[in-house]
Amino acid sequence: MQPLQISADTAIKLAAKMKVPVEHIMHMPKHILVEKLMELAKEETAEKEDNSQ
């Protein structure tokens, strides 16, 4: 499997948000990474809605 084609800066930011090592991000299958990003987006949306009320 080929590493994801994302910048090192992006990988570091994602690793921090997802609380996993950068190496895991770089070798994570694309479909799993997309699922994790969707989960993070849902959480952020829910937090913003809670804060706005």
MARKOL-987959 format. One record per atom (N, C-alpha, C): residue in three letters; atom name; x, y, z. Coordinates in nm, 2 decimals. Layout:
REM MARKOL-987959
{rest:ALA, atom:CA, c1:X, c2:Y, c3:Z}
...
//
This chain:
REM MARKOL-987959
{rest:MET, atom:N, c1:0.08, c2:-0.12, c3:0.00}
{rest:MET, atom:CA, c1:0.00, c2:0.00, c3:0.00}
{rest:MET, atom:C, c1:0.09, c2:0.12, c3:0.00}
{rest:GLN, atom:N, c1:0.05, c2:0.22, c3:-0.08}
{rest:GLN, atom:CA, c1:0.13, c2:0.34, c3:-0.09}
{rest:GLN, atom:C, c1:0.08, c2:0.44, c3:0.01}
{rest:PRO, atom:N, c1:0.18, c2:0.52, c3:0.07}
{rest:PRO, atom:CA, c1:0.14, c2:0.62, c3:0.17}
{rest:PRO, atom:C, c1:0.04, c2:0.72, c3:0.11}
{rest:LEU, atom:N, c1:-0.04, c2:0.78, c3:0.19}
{rest:LEU, atom:CA, c1:-0.13, c2:0.88, c3:0.15}
{rest:LEU, atom:C, c1:-0.05, c2:1.00, c3:0.09}
{rest:GLN, atom:N, c1:-0.11, c2:1.07, c3:-0.01}
{rest:GLN, atom:CA, c1:-0.04, c2:1.18, c3:-0.07}
{rest:GLN, atom:C, c1:-0.10, c2:1.31, c3:-0.01}
{rest:ILE, atom:N, c1:-0.06, c2:1.33, c3:0.12}
{rest:ILE, atom:CA, c1:-0.09, c2:1.45, c3:0.19}
{rest:ILE, atom:C, c1:0.04, c2:1.51, c3:0.24}
{rest:SER, atom:N, c1:0.03, c2:1.64, c3:0.27}
{rest:SER, atom:CA, c1:0.15, c2:1.71, c3:0.32}
{rest:SER, atom:C, c1:0.18, c2:1.66, c3:0.46}
{rest:ALA, atom:N, c1:0.31, c2:1.68, c3:0.50}
{rest:ALA, atom:CA, c1:0.35, c2:1.65, c3:0.64}
{rest:ALA, atom:C, c1:0.27, c2:1.73, c3:0.74}
{rest:ASP, atom:N, c1:0.25, c2:1.86, c3:0.70}
{rest:ASP, atom:CA, c1:0.18, c2:1.95, c3:0.79}
{rest:ASP, atom:C, c1:0.03, c2:1.90, c3:0.81}
{rest:THR, atom:N, c1:-0.03, c2:1.86, c3:0.71}
{rest:THR, atom:CA, c1:-0.17, c2:1.81, c3:0.72}
{rest:THR, atom:C, c1:-0.17, c2:1.68, c3:0.80}
{rest:ALA, atom:N, c1:-0.07, c2:1.59, c3:0.78}
{rest:ALA, atom:CA, c1:-0.07, c2:1.47, c3:0.85}
{rest:ALA, atom:C, c1:-0.05, c2:1.50, c3:1.00}
{rest:ILE, atom:N, c1:0.03, c2:1.59, c3:1.04}
{rest:ILE, atom:CA, c1:0.06, c2:1.63, c3:1.18}
{rest:ILE, atom:C, c1:-0.07, c2:1.68, c3:1.24}
{rest:LYS, atom:N, c1:-0.14, c2:1.77, c3:1.17}
{rest:LYS, atom:CA, c1:-0.27, c2:1.83, c3:1.22}
{rest:LYS, atom:C, c1:-0.37, c2:1.72, c3:1.24}
{rest:LEU, atom:N, c1:-0.38, c2:1.63, c3:1.14}
{rest:LEU, atom:CA, c1:-0.48, c2:1.52, c3:1.15}
{rest:LEU, atom:C, c1:-0.44, c2:1.42, c3:1.27}
{rest:ALA, atom:N, c1:-0.32, c2:1.39, c3:1.28}
{rest:ALA, atom:CA, c1:-0.27, c2:1.31, c3:1.39}
{rest:ALA, atom:C, c1:-0.31, c2:1.37, c3:1.53}
{rest:ALA, atom:N, c1:-0.29, c2:1.50, c3:1.54}
{rest:ALA, atom:CA, c1:-0.32, c2:1.56, c3:1.67}
{rest:ALA, atom:C, c1:-0.47, c2:1.56, c3:1.70}
{rest:LYS, atom:N, c1:-0.55, c2:1.58, c3:1.59}
{rest:LYS, atom:CA, c1:-0.70, c2:1.58, c3:1.61}
{rest:LYS, atom:C, c1:-0.75, c2:1.44, c3:1.64}
{rest:MET, atom:N, c1:-0.69, c2:1.34, c3:1.57}
{rest:MET, atom:CA, c1:-0.74, c2:1.21, c3:1.59}
{rest:MET, atom:C, c1:-0.67, c2:1.13, c3:1.70}
{rest:LYS, atom:N, c1:-0.57, c2:1.20, c3:1.76}
{rest:LYS, atom:CA, c1:-0.49, c2:1.14, c3:1.87}
{rest:LYS, atom:C, c1:-0.43, c2:1.01, c3:1.84}
{rest:VAL, atom:N, c1:-0.36, c2:1.00, c3:1.72}
{rest:VAL, atom:CA, c1:-0.29, c2:0.88, c3:1.68}
{rest:VAL, atom:C, c1:-0.15, c2:0.93, c3:1.63}
{rest:PRO, atom:N, c1:-0.05, c2:0.84, c3:1.63}
{rest:PRO, atom:CA, c1:0.08, c2:0.88, c3:1.57}
{rest:PRO, atom:C, c1:0.07, c2:0.92, c3:1.42}
{rest:VAL, atom:N, c1:0.16, c2:1.00, c3:1.38}
{rest:VAL, atom:CA, c1:0.16, c2:1.05, c3:1.24}
{rest:VAL, atom:C, c1:0.18, c2:0.93, c3:1.15}
{rest:GLU, atom:N, c1:0.26, c2:0.83, c3:1.19}
{rest:GLU, atom:CA, c1:0.29, c2:0.72, c3:1.10}
{rest:GLU, atom:C, c1:0.16, c2:0.64, c3:1.07}
{rest:HIS, atom:N, c1:0.07, c2:0.64, c3:1.17}
{rest:HIS, atom:CA, c1:-0.06, c2:0.57, c3:1.14}
{rest:HIS, atom:C, c1:-0.14, c2:0.65, c3:1.04}
{rest:ILE, atom:N, c1:-0.14, c2:0.78, c3:1.04}
{rest:ILE, atom:CA, c1:-0.21, c2:0.86, c3:0.95}
{rest:ILE, atom:C, c1:-0.16, c2:0.84, c3:0.80}
{rest:MET, atom:N, c1:-0.03, c2:0.84, c3:0.79}
{rest:MET, atom:CA, c1:0.04, c2:0.82, c3:0.66}
{rest:MET, atom:C, c1:0.01, c2:0.69, c3:0.59}
{rest:HIS, atom:N, c1:-0.01, c2:0.58, c3:0.67}
{rest:HIS, atom:CA, c1:-0.03, c2:0.45, c3:0.62}
{rest:HIS, atom:C, c1:-0.18, c2:0.40, c3:0.64}
{rest:MET, atom:N, c1:-0.27, c2:0.49, c3:0.68}
{rest:MET, atom:CA, c1:-0.41, c2:0.45, c3:0.69}
{rest:MET, atom:C, c1:-0.47, c2:0.45, c3:0.56}
{rest:PRO, atom:N, c1:-0.55, c2:0.34, c3:0.53}
{rest:PRO, atom:CA, c1:-0.63, c2:0.34, c3:0.41}
{rest:PRO, atom:C, c1:-0.72, c2:0.46, c3:0.39}
{rest:LYS, atom:N, c1:-0.73, c2:0.50, c3:0.26}
{rest:LYS, atom:CA, c1:-0.81, c2:0.62, c3:0.24}
{rest:LYS, atom:C, c1:-0.95, c2:0.62, c3:0.29}
{rest:HIS, atom:N, c1:-1.02, c2:0.50, c3:0.27}
{rest:HIS, atom:CA, c1:-1.16, c2:0.49, c3:0.31}
{rest:HIS, atom:C, c1:-1.17, c2:0.50, c3:0.46}
{rest:ILE, atom:N, c1:-1.08, c2:0.45, c3:0.54}
{rest:ILE, atom:CA, c1:-1.08, c2:0.47, c3:0.68}
{rest:ILE, atom:C, c1:-1.06, c2:0.61, c3:0.73}
{rest:LEU, atom:N, c1:-0.96, c2:0.68, c3:0.66}
{rest:LEU, atom:CA, c1:-0.93, c2:0.82, c3:0.69}
{rest:LEU, atom:C, c1:-1.05, c2:0.90, c3:0.66}
{rest:VAL, atom:N, c1:-1.12, c2:0.88, c3:0.55}
{rest:VAL, atom:CA, c1:-1.24, c2:0.96, c3:0.52}
{rest:VAL, atom:C, c1:-1.35, c2:0.94, c3:0.63}
{rest:GLU, atom:N, c1:-1.37, c2:0.81, c3:0.67}
{rest:GLU, atom:CA, c1:-1.46, c2:0.79, c3:0.78}
{rest:GLU, atom:C, c1:-1.43, c2:0.86, c3:0.91}
{rest:LYS, atom:N, c1:-1.30, c2:0.86, c3:0.95}
{rest:LYS, atom:CA, c1:-1.25, c2:0.93, c3:1.07}
{rest:LYS, atom:C, c1:-1.27, c2:1.08, c3:1.05}
{rest:LEU, atom:N, c1:-1.25, c2:1.14, c3:0.93}
{rest:LEU, atom:CA, c1:-1.26, c2:1.28, c3:0.91}
{rest:LEU, atom:C, c1:-1.41, c2:1.32, c3:0.92}
{rest:MET, atom:N, c1:-1.50, c2:1.23, c3:0.87}
{rest:MET, atom:CA, c1:-1.64, c2:1.26, c3:0.88}
{rest:MET, atom:C, c1:-1.69, c2:1.26, c3:1.02}
{rest:GLU, atom:N, c1:-1.64, c2:1.16, c3:1.10}
{rest:GLU, atom:CA, c1:-1.67, c2:1.16, c3:1.25}
{rest:GLU, atom:C, c1:-1.62, c2:1.29, c3:1.31}
{rest:LEU, atom:N, c1:-1.50, c2:1.33, c3:1.28}
{rest:LEU, atom:CA, c1:-1.45, c2:1.46, c3:1.34}
{rest:LEU, atom:C, c1:-1.54, c2:1.58, c3:1.30}
{rest:ALA, atom:N, c1:-1.58, c2:1.58, c3:1.18}
{rest:ALA, atom:CA, c1:-1.66, c2:1.69, c3:1.13}
{rest:ALA, atom:C, c1:-1.80, c2:1.69, c3:1.20}
{rest:LYS, atom:N, c1:-1.86, c2:1.58, c3:1.22}
{rest:LYS, atom:CA, c1:-1.98, c2:1.57, c3:1.29}
{rest:LYS, atom:C, c1:-1.97, c2:1.62, c3:1.44}
{rest:GLU, atom:N, c1:-1.86, c2:1.58, c3:1.50}
{rest:GLU, atom:CA, c1:-1.83, c2:1.62, c3:1.64}
{rest:GLU, atom:C, c1:-1.82, c2:1.77, c3:1.65}
{rest:GLU, atom:N, c1:-1.74, c2:1.83, c3:1.56}
{rest:GLU, atom:CA, c1:-1.72, c2:1.97, c3:1.56}
{rest:GLU, atom:C, c1:-1.85, c2:2.05, c3:1.53}
{rest:THR, atom:N, c1:-1.93, c2:1.99, c3:1.44}
{rest:THR, atom:CA, c1:-2.06, c2:2.06, c3:1.41}
{rest:THR, atom:C, c1:-2.15, c2:2.05, c3:1.54}
{rest:ALA, atom:N, c1:-2.15, c2:1.94, c3:1.60}
{rest:ALA, atom:CA, c1:-2.23, c2:1.92, c3:1.72}
{rest:ALA, atom:C, c1:-2.19, c2:2.02, c3:1.83}
{rest:GLU, atom:N, c1:-2.06, c2:2.04, c3:1.85}
{rest:GLU, atom:CA, c1:-2.00, c2:2.13, c3:1.95}
{rest:GLU, atom:C, c1:-2.04, c2:2.27, c3:1.91}
{rest:LYS, atom:N, c1:-2.03, c2:2.31, c3:1.79}
{rest:LYS, atom:CA, c1:-2.07, c2:2.45, c3:1.75}
{rest:LYS, atom:C, c1:-2.22, c2:2.47, c3:1.78}
{rest:GLU, atom:N, c1:-2.30, c2:2.37, c3:1.75}
{rest:GLU, atom:CA, c1:-2.44, c2:2.39, c3:1.77}
{rest:GLU, atom:C, c1:-2.47, c2:2.40, c3:1.92}
{rest:ASP, atom:N, c1:-2.40, c2:2.33, c3:2.00}
{rest:ASP, atom:CA, c1:-2.42, c2:2.34, c3:2.15}
{rest:ASP, atom:C, c1:-2.37, c2:2.47, c3:2.20}
{rest:ASN, atom:N, c1:-2.27, c2:2.52, c3:2.15}
{rest:ASN, atom:CA, c1:-2.21, c2:2.65, c3:2.19}
{rest:ASN, atom:C, c1:-2.30, c2:2.77, c3:2.15}
{rest:SER, atom:N, c1:-2.37, c2:2.75, c3:2.04}
{rest:SER, atom:CA, c1:-2.45, c2:2.87, c3:1.99}
{rest:SER, atom:C, c1:-2.58, c2:2.88, c3:2.06}
{rest:GLN, atom:N, c1:-2.62, c2:2.78, c3:2.13}
{rest:GLN, atom:CA, c1:-2.75, c2:2.78, c3:2.20}
{rest:GLN, atom:C, c1:-2.74, c2:2.84, c3:2.34}
//
